[in-house]
């Protein structure tokens, strides 16, 4: 069969590449064409555009690049129609993908599947109308999405979470000691505090300076290691670094870092879930300007109680969320101190991680998604 996939960022590239591998195992004639990244290219097929040409986040960047965005959207629509695949598989990235779904549904008979559904349970719930109209099958990776979509009379398939697969596979393949990791990266012989400051420039600007100031007093007994995002370069971080707070930046090895870390400061997102899967005690950090206003808007606009996936899956606050005006140096510092020095608090978080991991279910999400897709297509 012919599969056309569309992703818009690094995490989508990872999960789509694993889905493609699973499809290849089940369908020996699988042929792929995609808007994606390097990981998808490694699996095979034809890449039409790299996701980096699509990935504009935030109101101002999107506004400045509207012409490019619309041009890429038109290229994508025309390319799908010309290639005429057996299915279009959309991966997250709803601003772009839902527009493509609308066009494909209106102008062709090609089925549209959505893998990693849009997070309309958090905000923009009105998009359910577009999904019900334009998406034939929805594949969820978060268990709490099932009752949400059922409440809108739209059945979905929960296949498990691909982060479980990714972490399990990494652990099987990477049996690395702290000593080896330290030597390989030129680090000190000290326990590690990991800093995951986000994958976008604004997130780094807002969060990294507070993280460094809060962690300053722990330098000496611990060392700070910053996970560089794939879409960033060293210069994106260096402007925020300080001589009095030594920190080492490592790129392309977030999982290796989490495997060795004693605690982590994490800008909320998929990274909070990955950190929990590695059983690293963490603080979810998300600073934004005009904190009091944003906190008020969050209560009025967001439909969910939490922002970190760990807490959303568990339906309780396992990880402390320091958001908007709640993310201060003193709050981050106090929480980090508790994670490192309060054994009961630390162990309670680890026990709750185990409960959350049980809710997510076993590994094999990519295989289950691929199997269900083929079953539906063959009907």
Kinemage of the C-alpha trace (Angstrom):
@kinemage 1
@onewidth
@group {chain A} dominant
@subgroup {mainchain}
@vectorlist {calphas} color= white
{ca unk a 1} P 0.000 0.000 0.000
{ca unk a 2} L 0.945 3.639 -0.424
{ca unk a 3} L 1.138 5.743 2.755
{ca unk a 4} L 1.411 9.540 2.829
{ca unk a 5} L 2.489 10.939 6.232
{ca unk a 6} L 2.688 14.540 7.466
{ca unk a 7} L 4.552 15.673 10.597
{ca unk a 8} L 5.524 19.157 11.739
{ca unk a 9} L 8.173 18.762 14.447
{ca unk a 10} L 10.891 16.529 15.906
{ca unk a 11} L 8.655 14.419 18.165
{ca unk a 12} L 6.358 13.700 15.223
{ca unk a 13} L 9.361 12.621 13.156
{ca unk a 14} L 10.331 10.127 15.874
{ca unk a 15} L 6.881 8.621 16.337
{ca unk a 16} L 6.068 8.572 12.614
{ca unk a 17} L 9.357 6.798 11.861
{ca unk a 18} L 8.490 4.065 14.376
{ca unk a 19} L 5.013 3.745 12.868
{ca unk a 20} L 6.570 3.413 9.394
{ca unk a 21} L 8.862 0.626 10.604
{ca unk a 22} L 5.883 -1.225 12.040
{ca unk a 23} L 3.926 -0.776 8.796
{ca unk a 24} L 6.890 -2.130 6.791
{ca unk a 25} L 6.988 -5.246 8.972
{ca unk a 26} L 3.283 -5.902 8.397
{ca unk a 27} L 3.059 -4.710 4.782
{ca unk a 28} L 6.007 -5.819 2.652
{ca unk a 29} L 4.763 -3.622 -0.219
{ca unk a 30} L 4.646 -0.472 1.922
{ca unk a 31} L 5.607 2.665 -0.016
{ca unk a 32} L 6.023 5.955 1.838
{ca unk a 33} L 5.906 9.587 0.794
{ca unk a 34} L 5.988 12.279 3.460
{ca unk a 35} L 6.506 15.714 4.907
{ca unk a 36} L 8.856 14.725 7.725
{ca unk a 37} L 12.370 14.541 9.072
{ca unk a 38} L 15.630 12.634 9.094
{ca unk a 39} L 14.332 9.692 11.153
{ca unk a 40} L 11.546 9.063 8.667
{ca unk a 41} L 14.037 9.302 5.799
{ca unk a 42} L 16.124 6.578 7.453
{ca unk a 43} L 13.147 4.205 7.225
{ca unk a 44} L 12.757 4.855 3.509
{ca unk a 45} L 10.438 6.419 0.977
{ca unk a 46} L 10.380 9.918 -0.514
{ca unk a 47} L 10.603 13.052 1.598
{ca unk a 48} L 8.853 15.976 -0.095
{ca unk a 49} L 9.663 18.593 2.566
{ca unk a 50} L 11.570 18.614 5.851
{ca unk a 51} L 9.450 19.479 8.879
{ca unk a 52} L 11.856 22.325 9.670
{ca unk a 53} L 10.366 24.139 6.667
{ca unk a 54} L 6.953 23.955 8.351
{ca unk a 55} L 7.721 24.432 12.039
{ca unk a 56} L 6.641 27.978 12.872
{ca unk a 57} L 5.307 28.247 16.419
{ca unk a 58} L 3.749 31.230 18.151
{ca unk a 59} L 1.567 34.051 16.852
{ca unk a 60} L 4.291 36.383 15.523
{ca unk a 61} L 6.440 33.746 13.719
{ca unk a 62} L 3.323 32.284 12.091
{ca unk a 63} L 2.166 35.752 11.025
{ca unk a 64} L 5.564 36.592 9.521
{ca unk a 65} L 5.706 33.330 7.559
{ca unk a 66} L 2.081 33.034 6.442
{ca unk a 67} L 3.004 33.086 2.749
{ca unk a 68} L 5.491 30.238 3.219
{ca unk a 69} L 3.023 28.241 5.322
{ca unk a 70} L 0.247 28.553 2.730
{ca unk a 71} L 2.668 27.730 -0.081
{ca unk a 72} L 3.797 24.543 1.699
{ca unk a 73} L 0.183 23.637 2.381
{ca unk a 74} L -0.695 24.007 -1.294
{ca unk a 75} L 2.333 21.912 -2.288
{ca unk a 76} L 1.268 19.215 0.164
{ca unk a 77} L -2.353 19.102 -1.029
{ca unk a 78} L -1.369 18.917 -4.705
{ca unk a 79} L 1.286 16.281 -4.036
{ca unk a 80} L -1.175 14.035 -2.195
{ca unk a 81} L -3.718 14.272 -5.013
{ca unk a 82} L -1.055 13.575 -7.656
{ca unk a 83} L 0.429 10.583 -5.793
{ca unk a 84} L -3.011 9.218 -4.822
{ca unk a 85} L -2.029 7.160 -1.747
{ca unk a 86} L -4.151 4.474 -0.104
{ca unk a 87} L -4.248 6.574 3.079
{ca unk a 88} L -3.057 9.914 4.439
{ca unk a 89} L -1.685 9.657 7.992
{ca unk a 90} L -1.503 12.937 9.911
{ca unk a 91} L 0.715 13.150 12.997
{ca unk a 92} L -0.160 15.851 15.558
{ca unk a 93} L 0.535 19.411 14.177
{ca unk a 94} L -3.187 20.316 13.950
{ca unk a 95} L -2.938 23.863 12.548
{ca unk a 96} L -1.493 22.489 9.310
{ca unk a 97} L -2.861 18.961 9.289
{ca unk a 98} L -6.528 19.739 9.847
{ca unk a 99} L -6.472 22.079 6.839
{ca unk a 100} L -4.969 19.293 4.746
{ca unk a 101} L -7.591 16.850 6.055
{ca unk a 102} L -10.378 19.249 5.079
{ca unk a 103} L -9.040 19.544 1.523
{ca unk a 104} L -8.478 15.803 1.072
{ca unk a 105} L -11.956 14.973 2.360
{ca unk a 106} L -13.572 17.554 0.100
{ca unk a 107} L -11.695 16.755 -3.127
{ca unk a 108} L -10.786 13.046 -2.967
{ca unk a 109} L -11.942 9.684 -1.631
{ca unk a 110} L -8.597 9.008 0.115
{ca unk a 111} L -9.135 7.980 3.769
{ca unk a 112} L -7.582 10.273 6.377
{ca unk a 113} L -6.157 8.768 9.580
{ca unk a 114} L -4.880 10.860 12.491
{ca unk a 115} L -2.094 9.397 14.648
{ca unk a 116} L -1.402 11.310 17.886
{ca unk a 117} L -4.632 13.246 17.972
{ca unk a 118} L -4.859 17.037 18.337
{ca unk a 119} L -5.013 18.117 21.987
{ca unk a 120} L -8.441 19.683 21.709
{ca unk a 121} L -9.204 18.517 25.270
{ca unk a 122} L -6.877 21.306 26.455
{ca unk a 123} L -8.181 24.093 24.243
{ca unk a 124} L -9.808 24.734 20.847
{ca unk a 125} L -12.445 22.120 21.591
{ca unk a 126} L -14.432 23.508 18.654
{ca unk a 127} L -12.050 21.603 16.360
{ca unk a 128} L -14.044 18.454 17.110
{ca unk a 129} L -16.401 19.512 14.290
{ca unk a 130} L -13.530 19.456 11.789
{ca unk a 131} L -12.261 16.126 13.073
{ca unk a 132} L -15.680 14.461 12.883
{ca unk a 133} L -16.159 15.802 9.362
{ca unk a 134} L -12.688 15.257 7.876
{ca unk a 135} L -10.909 12.451 9.795
{ca unk a 136} L -11.948 8.853 9.182
{ca unk a 137} L -10.033 7.227 12.035
{ca unk a 138} L -8.314 8.705 15.096
{ca unk a 139} L -5.504 6.923 16.961
{ca unk a 140} L -4.842 8.098 20.505
{ca unk a 141} L -1.664 7.757 22.561
{ca unk a 142} L -3.149 9.175 25.792
{ca unk a 143} L -5.723 7.072 27.683
{ca unk a 144} L -7.744 10.012 29.016
{ca unk a 145} L -8.551 11.043 25.423
{ca unk a 146} L -10.857 8.038 24.979
{ca unk a 147} L -13.671 9.229 27.282
{ca unk a 148} L -13.226 12.804 26.018
{ca unk a 149} L -13.854 11.881 22.375
{ca unk a 150} L -16.568 9.384 23.280
{ca unk a 151} L -18.312 12.263 25.019
{ca unk a 152} L -18.397 13.931 21.608
{ca unk a 153} L -19.817 10.763 20.013
{ca unk a 154} L -16.569 10.165 18.132
{ca unk a 155} L -14.963 6.723 18.675
{ca unk a 156} L -11.168 6.532 18.721
{ca unk a 157} L -8.537 3.824 19.033
{ca unk a 158} L -6.188 3.907 22.042
{ca unk a 159} L -2.988 2.151 20.971
{ca unk a 160} L -0.670 2.901 23.885
{ca unk a 161} L 2.023 5.546 24.096
{ca unk a 162} L 5.029 5.484 21.726
{ca unk a 163} L 7.206 7.159 24.376
{ca unk a 164} L 6.962 3.884 26.323
{ca unk a 165} L 8.294 2.089 23.220
{ca unk a 166} L 11.091 4.617 22.699
{ca unk a 167} L 12.294 4.481 26.311
{ca unk a 168} L 12.022 0.678 26.504
{ca unk a 169} L 13.991 0.269 23.264
{ca unk a 170} L 16.632 2.720 24.440
{ca unk a 171} L 17.108 0.913 27.746
{ca unk a 172} L 17.495 -2.432 25.998
{ca unk a 173} L 20.109 -1.065 23.600
{ca unk a 174} L 21.941 1.374 25.895
{ca unk a 175} L 23.350 -0.267 28.996
{ca unk a 176} L 25.601 2.653 29.961
{ca unk a 177} L 27.074 3.369 33.376
{ca unk a 178} L 27.340 6.845 34.899
{ca unk a 179} L 31.121 6.507 34.744
{ca unk a 180} L 31.051 5.820 30.997
{ca unk a 181} L 28.627 8.669 30.361
{ca unk a 182} L 30.741 11.120 32.370
{ca unk a 183} L 33.921 10.126 30.557
{ca unk a 184} L 32.311 10.256 27.114
{ca unk a 185} L 31.047 13.805 27.647
{ca unk a 186} L 33.957 15.258 29.622
{ca unk a 187} L 31.834 15.703 32.750
{ca unk a 188} L 32.787 15.769 36.417
{ca unk a 189} L 32.478 12.809 38.755
{ca unk a 190} L 29.318 14.139 40.428
{ca unk a 191} L 25.590 13.346 40.408
{ca unk a 192} L 23.669 15.090 37.619
{ca unk a 193} L 20.821 17.570 37.628
{ca unk a 194} L 19.334 17.588 34.113
{ca unk a 195} L 17.938 20.777 32.585
{ca unk a 196} L 15.376 20.384 29.774
{ca unk a 197} L 14.547 23.981 28.944
{ca unk a 198} L 12.299 23.458 25.916
{ca unk a 199} L 12.691 23.115 22.179
{ca unk a 200} L 11.811 26.651 21.057
{ca unk a 201} L 13.744 29.888 21.389
{ca unk a 202} L 11.083 31.623 23.473
{ca unk a 203} L 10.863 28.690 25.887
{ca unk a 204} L 14.640 28.723 26.369
{ca unk a 205} L 14.686 32.493 26.867
{ca unk a 206} L 11.897 32.350 29.452
{ca unk a 207} L 12.893 29.244 31.387
{ca unk a 208} L 16.641 28.671 31.278
{ca unk a 209} L 17.748 31.774 33.271
{ca unk a 210} L 15.357 30.907 36.124
{ca unk a 211} L 16.461 27.264 36.084
{ca unk a 212} L 20.133 28.251 36.318
{ca unk a 213} L 19.562 30.717 39.154
{ca unk a 214} L 17.482 28.190 41.083
{ca unk a 215} L 20.078 25.414 40.635
{ca unk a 216} L 23.062 27.638 41.476
{ca unk a 217} L 23.247 26.637 45.137
{ca unk a 218} L 23.372 22.933 44.227
{ca unk a 219} L 26.518 23.314 42.124
{ca unk a 220} L 29.378 21.807 44.072
{ca unk a 221} L 27.682 18.633 45.160
{ca unk a 222} L 25.950 18.250 41.775
{ca unk a 223} L 26.710 19.154 38.152
{ca unk a 224} L 24.249 20.737 35.750
{ca unk a 225} L 23.815 19.194 32.293
{ca unk a 226} L 21.589 20.909 29.739
{ca unk a 227} L 19.865 18.899 27.003
{ca unk a 228} L 20.219 20.770 23.717
{ca unk a 229} L 17.113 20.526 21.516
{ca unk a 230} L 17.640 19.112 17.984
{ca unk a 231} L 16.319 22.297 16.385
{ca unk a 232} L 18.714 24.587 18.323
{ca unk a 233} L 22.439 25.323 18.163
{ca unk a 234} L 24.913 26.207 20.916
{ca unk a 235} L 24.441 29.946 20.309
{ca unk a 236} L 20.753 29.622 21.221
{ca unk a 237} L 21.816 28.723 24.768
{ca unk a 238} L 25.116 30.523 25.297
{ca unk a 239} L 23.561 33.993 25.667
{ca unk a 240} L 21.802 32.800 28.847
{ca unk a 241} L 24.746 30.970 30.457
{ca unk a 242} L 26.684 32.439 33.399
{ca unk a 243} L 30.250 32.055 34.577
{ca unk a 244} L 29.134 31.531 38.190
{ca unk a 245} L 26.815 28.627 37.242
{ca unk a 246} L 28.810 26.035 35.295
{ca unk a 247} L 26.699 23.938 32.944
{ca unk a 248} L 27.523 21.459 30.200
{ca unk a 249} L 25.383 21.370 27.022
{ca unk a 250} L 24.873 18.024 25.281
{ca unk a 251} L 23.024 17.577 21.992
{ca unk a 252} L 21.276 14.507 20.626
{ca unk a 253} L 21.378 12.535 23.854
{ca unk a 254} L 18.403 13.505 26.004
{ca unk a 255} L 17.658 9.860 26.827
{ca unk a 256} L 21.277 9.197 27.764
{ca unk a 257} L 21.135 12.206 30.073
{ca unk a 258} L 17.858 11.193 31.715
{ca unk a 259} L 19.172 7.680 32.256
{ca unk a 260} L 21.903 9.140 34.471
{ca unk a 261} L 20.170 12.112 36.144
{ca unk a 262} L 19.274 12.316 39.837
{ca unk a 263} L 16.656 15.019 39.236
{ca unk a 264} L 15.427 17.223 36.391
{ca unk a 265} L 13.972 20.658 35.735
{ca unk a 266} L 11.709 20.170 32.723
{ca unk a 267} L 9.796 22.609 30.565
{ca unk a 268} L 6.427 20.967 30.223
{ca unk a 269} L 5.537 18.855 27.210
{ca unk a 270} L 6.386 15.363 26.056
{ca unk a 271} L 9.657 15.716 27.990
{ca unk a 272} L 7.816 15.473 31.321
{ca unk a 273} L 6.413 12.094 30.300
{ca unk a 274} L 9.800 10.845 29.064
{ca unk a 275} L 11.436 11.990 32.309
{ca unk a 276} L 8.856 10.034 34.311
{ca unk a 277} L 9.398 6.920 32.171
{ca unk a 278} L 13.082 7.104 33.131
{ca unk a 279} L 11.884 7.475 36.752
{ca unk a 280} L 13.721 10.753 37.306
{ca unk a 281} L 12.122 13.035 39.940
{ca unk a 282} L 11.258 16.334 38.262
{ca unk a 283} L 9.782 19.809 38.450
{ca unk a 284} L 7.576 20.945 35.547
{ca unk a 285} L 8.667 24.504 34.736
{ca unk a 286} L 6.906 26.874 32.365
{ca unk a 287} L 7.485 30.595 32.784
{ca unk a 288} L 5.690 33.119 30.622
{ca unk a 289} L 5.626 36.905 30.763
{ca unk a 290} L 2.667 38.648 32.442
{ca unk a 291} L 2.396 35.653 34.750
{ca unk a 292} L -0.647 36.750 36.781
{ca unk a 293} L -2.631 37.529 33.653
{ca unk a 294} L -1.623 34.241 32.032
{ca unk a 295} L -2.535 32.312 35.191
{ca unk a 296} L -5.980 33.928 35.114
{ca unk a 297} L -6.410 33.191 31.402
{ca unk a 298} L -5.281 29.607 31.946
{ca unk a 299} L -8.074 29.091 34.478
{ca unk a 300} L -10.615 30.633 32.091
{ca unk a 301} L -9.474 29.112 28.756
{ca unk a 302} L -7.812 25.750 29.419
{ca unk a 303} L -10.184 22.839 29.872
{ca unk a 304} L -7.774 20.735 31.956
{ca unk a 305} L -6.470 20.870 35.523
{ca unk a 306} L -2.823 20.216 34.637
{ca unk a 307} L -0.306 21.046 31.922
{ca unk a 308} L 2.188 18.183 32.295
{ca unk a 309} L 1.342 14.882 30.632
{ca unk a 310} L 2.417 12.986 33.751
{ca unk a 311} L -0.291 14.628 35.833
{ca unk a 312} L -2.876 14.464 33.059
{ca unk a 313} L -2.434 10.710 32.619
{ca unk a 314} L -2.478 10.100 36.388
{ca unk a 315} L -5.339 12.585 36.906
{ca unk a 316} L -3.562 13.989 39.954
{ca unk a 317} L -0.563 16.186 40.693
{ca unk a 318} L 2.368 13.787 40.836
{ca unk a 319} L 4.830 16.386 39.568
{ca unk a 320} L 4.786 19.934 40.914
{ca unk a 321} L 3.811 22.350 38.149
{ca unk a 322} L 5.402 25.789 38.395
{ca unk a 323} L 3.627 27.742 35.686
{ca unk a 324} L 3.446 31.456 34.776
{ca unk a 325} L 3.679 33.505 37.996
{ca unk a 326} L 4.242 30.280 39.959
{ca unk a 327} L 7.641 29.747 38.345
{ca unk a 328} L 9.953 31.777 40.525
{ca unk a 329} L 13.552 31.131 41.514
{ca unk a 330} L 12.564 30.388 45.103
{ca unk a 331} L 9.781 27.966 44.106
{ca unk a 332} L 12.032 26.028 41.720
{ca unk a 333} L 14.855 25.986 44.262
{ca unk a 334} L 12.614 24.693 47.074
{ca unk a 335} L 11.127 21.974 44.895
{ca unk a 336} L 14.537 20.856 43.613
{ca unk a 337} L 15.813 20.720 47.199
{ca unk a 338} L 12.888 18.462 48.163
{ca unk a 339} L 13.526 16.133 45.211
{ca unk a 340} L 17.193 15.754 46.094
{ca unk a 341} L 17.074 15.750 49.896
{ca unk a 342} L 13.626 14.586 51.031
{ca unk a 343} L 13.680 10.804 50.598
{ca unk a 344} L 9.989 10.326 51.429
{ca unk a 345} L 8.911 12.974 48.922
{ca unk a 346} L 11.186 11.556 46.232
{ca unk a 347} L 10.032 7.978 46.789
{ca unk a 348} L 6.382 8.993 46.709
{ca unk a 349} L 6.893 10.571 43.280
{ca unk a 350} L 8.621 7.429 42.008
{ca unk a 351} L 5.766 5.254 43.279
{ca unk a 352} L 3.231 7.489 41.521
{ca unk a 353} L 5.328 7.259 38.335
{ca unk a 354} L 4.873 3.489 38.447
{ca unk a 355} L 1.088 3.880 38.736
{ca unk a 356} L 1.066 6.328 35.821
{ca unk a 357} L 3.178 3.976 33.684
{ca unk a 358} L 0.689 1.173 34.410
{ca unk a 359} L -2.161 3.404 33.177
{ca unk a 360} L -0.277 4.068 29.918
{ca unk a 361} L -0.050 0.354 29.268
{ca unk a 362} L 2.703 -1.830 27.805
{ca unk a 363} L 5.060 -0.992 24.966
{ca unk a 364} L 4.118 -1.780 21.370
{ca unk a 365} L 2.088 1.336 20.480
{ca unk a 366} L 3.563 1.667 16.995
{ca unk a 367} L 2.900 -1.982 16.191
{ca unk a 368} L -0.672 -1.816 17.517
{ca unk a 369} L -1.363 1.389 15.556
{ca unk a 370} L 0.059 -0.093 12.350
{ca unk a 371} L -1.891 -3.328 12.801
{ca unk a 372} L -5.178 -1.481 13.385
{ca unk a 373} L -4.572 0.805 10.400
{ca unk a 374} L -3.987 -2.152 8.089
{ca unk a 375} L -7.034 -3.959 9.432
{ca unk a 376} L -9.223 -0.916 8.720
{ca unk a 377} L -7.705 -0.289 5.271
{ca unk a 378} L -8.153 -3.915 4.211
{ca unk a 379} L -11.850 -3.761 5.016
